[in-house]
Amino acid sequence: MPDVVIAFFALGLLAGLVKSDLKVPLPIYETLSILLMLTLGLKGGMALHGVPLMPILPELGLIAATGVALPLLLYPLLRKLVRLSSANAASVAAHYGSVSAGTFAVVMALAMQHNLPMQPQTTLYLVLLELPAIVTMLWLYRYVNGSKAGSLAILHEALTSRGVLLLGGGLLIGWLYGPEGLSAITPVLMGGFSTLLALFLLEMGLCTAKVCSPLPVKQWRLMLFALLAPFVLAWLGIGLGLLLGLSSGSILVLAALMASASYIAAPAAIRAAIPQADIGLALLAALGLTFPLNVLIGLPLYLSWITALTG
């Protein structure tokens, strides 16, 4: 049986497909996402408390460089094979070069469920992969279209987005205060993590059904990309994790992040910076197909691959 939180995603998906009146009120969804991001940041910060940072800087630098390179590789593929316009190719490349916070929450829960060892800096992977891809593609799109203005504004928007601030702020607080300093609030946040995740995934199931109903068959190339890309990208993450000598849990998280696509930070940034892009196409691929594929099938499969490789 899959983890119980996945059942909540399936419930939301089913409810949406049968046109149920079930809905998670927007204020509750906003609260859930805030608490999830903050809790994940605090977890990573507490794990980093007392850990020397200098020895891990090369590892973090390589992962950040991957966040820059990946969308640059995806852009020409989306232009030539998927046959998207320049604006839509930049949009989808930014979404797939960036990462899914929801997938990150699920894979962290999966790694903890299986007691997989993880490096203390694993939580940093989310921020290191999310920001570079979005900023890189926005810069590339402006360059291709003959405009180099607004770079600082793009960077400011990416760095001050809600997810980045909550993850980064939580990470900093956790790193400064450590488990003892946060002992007054950790029972509530850490103890209720699975409940928060289950309710969050219920809403994600409802959103997925909304995006996918009905399926735009004429976008079959993009849908095929959304179904095949995660498996290729997961192997890139596994290869990078093995190259860096990471533990099995950290490799799983890195593979899951590489295989995921952003549906929170990237849409907000792209909508503001590339108004010509059809955000619905990116959400169809990222949230409608890649996210459920990873949650329902991909993550257990990536775990089996990593277990076979690492023994």
N, C-alpha and C positions, 0 to 999 in steps of 0.2 A: 504494500500500500504506500502511495506517496505521502509526503508530510501533510498533516491536517490543514495547514494554511493553503496548500494548493487546492484543496477541496472548496475553499471559500471562493477562489478565483473561478473554478468550474461552476459554482452556484451562480455567481454574478453573470458569467457568460451565458448560462442556460436561461436565466431570468431575462436577460436582454434579448436573446434570440426569440423567445416566445412572447415578447412584447409585454412583459409583466410591468406593473406599476411600481415595482421595487426601485428605490433610489436611495443613495446616501446623500443627505443634505450637504450642500456645498460647504457651509461652515465646518461641518464635522470632517469632511474630506480634507479641507485645508489644515485643520488641527492635527489630523492623523499624519499628513505629510510632514508638517513641522516637527512633530514629536519623533517621527521615524528618523528624519535627517539629523536632528539634534542628538538622538540616542546613538546613532551610528558614529557620529563625530566624537561623542564622549567615550564610546567604547575604544575607538582607535587611539584617542588621546591618553586614556588610562593605560593602554598597552604600551604606549611610547614613553610613559613616565619613567624617568631614570635611565633611558636607553641612549647611548651616545649616537648623535645624528651624523657625524662626519663619515663614519664607515659605510653608511647606506646611501650617501649622496650619489655615487655613480649609478647604483641601481635605479634610484628615483629619476635621475636624469635620462637614463635610457628609456624608461617607461614613458616619460613626458615626450621624448623625441618620437616615440612610436605614435603618440597622439597627434603629432604634427604630420608624420609621414603617411599614416593610414588614409585620411581623407584625400590627400594628394594622389594616392594610388587609385582610390575609388572613383574620383571625378571623371577621368577619361573613360573608365569602364562604363559608367552610367551614361556618358555622352554617346559613346559609339555602339555599345551592345544593347543597353536598355533604351536608347534613343530618347533621352530626356533633353529638354531645352537647357541652355546654360544655367538659367536661374534655378530650375528644378534639380538639375544635376548637382549644383552647389549645395542646395538645400538638403537633398538626400545624403550626399557625402558628409555634410556636417552632422546629420543625425546619426549616421552609422560610424563616423569617426569618433563621435562623442559616445557616451555610455548611458545606460538606464539605471537610475537610482533604485527603481523598483526591483529590477533583476539583482542588483547588488544586495538589497535587503534579503531577498529570497536565498541567494547563494551563501550569504553569511550564516543564515539560519541553517541551511543544509550542512555547511562545514562544521558548525557547532553540534548539530545533531549527530554527526558521524565522528565527533571528537578528533577532527583533523588538525594537525599542528599548523599554525600560521605565524608568519613573521609579524612583529608588532606594528610594522609600517604598512600593513595590508590595506587599512582603511584609506591611506593616502592615494592608493591607485585610482580611486574614483575621481578625485579632484584632478589628478595629474593627467587623466585621459579625457575628462570632460571639457576642460577649458581650451587646451591647445587646438582641438579639432574644430570647434566652433569659430574661434578667432582666425585660424588659418583659412578656412573656407570663405569667411566673409572678406578677408583681405584678398584672396584669390579672385573672388567674383568681382570685386571692385577693380582689381588690376586688369582682368580680362576685358572688362567693359570700359576701360579707360579712365577710371576714377580711383585716386589713391587717398581721397579725403575721408575723414571720419574714423581713422584708425584708433585714435585715443578714445573716442566715444564708444567704439565697439568693445575695446578692451575693458573700459569702465563698466559697461553694461554686463559683460560676461563675469567680471570679478565681483560685482555687487548683486548678482542674482541671488534669490532666496536660498536655493540649494547650496550654492557655494558658501554663502555667509554662515548658514547653519552648520554645514559640515566642517568648514574651516574654523568657525568660532567654537564649536563643540570640541573639535580636536585640540585647539589651543587651551581651552579650559581644562579638558581632561589631562593634557600633558602637564599643565602647571600645577593642578591640585592633586592628581593621582587618586587611586582608590580610596585612601583614607580621607582626603579632603572632600570627596564627593559622596561619602558614605550616607549622608542624610537624604540624598535624593535618588541614589542608585536602586534601592529596592523597588521603587515605583516605576522608574523608567526601564530598568533592565528586566525586572520581573514581569512587566507587562508588554515586553517587546513582541512576543508571538501574537498576543491579542491585537496589538496595533497593526501588525503586518497582515493578519487575517482580514481585518476590516478594510484595510487599504486595498488588498487584493480583490475583495468583493466589489469595490468600486471600479477597479481596473477591469474586471470581467464585464461589468456593465458598459464601460467605455469601449472595450474591444468589440462587443456586439454592435454597438452604435456605429462604429467606424466601418465595420465589415458588412453592414446590412443596408443595401445590397452590395455584393462584390462588383466592382467595375471591371468586367471581363476584358474590356479593351486595353486595360493596363496589365495584361498577363506577363509581360516582360518584367515589369517592376515587381509583381507578386512572386514571380519565380526567383528573382534576385533576393527578395526578402526571406524566402524559404531556404535558399541554398547558401547564402552568404554567411549565416551564423556558424555553420559547420566548418567552413574554410577559415573564418576568422578565429574560431575557437582553437583550431590547430596552431594558428600563429601565436595565440596567447600561451598555449601549452609549450610550444617551442621556445618562446621567450622566457617562460618560467624555468624550464629545464636549463637553458643557457645561463640564467642568473643563479642557478642552484637553489631555488626556492623550495620550501616545504610543500607537501601535497595540498594542504588547505589553501595556501597562497597561490599555488598554480591554478587551482580550481577557480578561485575568485578572479584571477587575471584572465583566464580563459573565458569565463562567463561575461566579464566586462567587455572583452574584445568582441565577443559574439553578439553583444547587445546593441541597442540603438536608443538614443535619447528621445523621450517624448514629453519632457518637461522643460528643461533648460533650452534645448536647441529650438523648439518651435517658437518660444518667446523671442529669442535673439533673431532668428531668421525672419519672422513676421515683421519685425521692426526694421531690419536692415535690407531685406530683399523682398519688397512688396510684390514683385513680379512672380515670385515662387508660389506654387499651389501647396499650402501647408497640408491640405487634406491628403495629397498623395504621400507625403512624408509620414503622416500619422497612420495612413493605411498600411504602409510597409512596416514602420517601427512598432506601433502599438497594436495594429490589427493582426499582423502575421508574425513578426519576429519575437515580440514579447511572449505571446502564448506558446509559440514553438519552443522557446527556451525554457519557460516555466514548466510546461507539461512534459516535454520530451528531452530537450537539450541538456539541462543540468544533470539529470541522472546519467545520461550518456557520456557527458564530459567527465563525470566522476569515474565512470567505469574505464574510460581511456586512461585517465591519470593513474588509477589504481593498478592497471595492467603495466604501465610504463615504470612506475616507481616501486612496485612490489608491495 
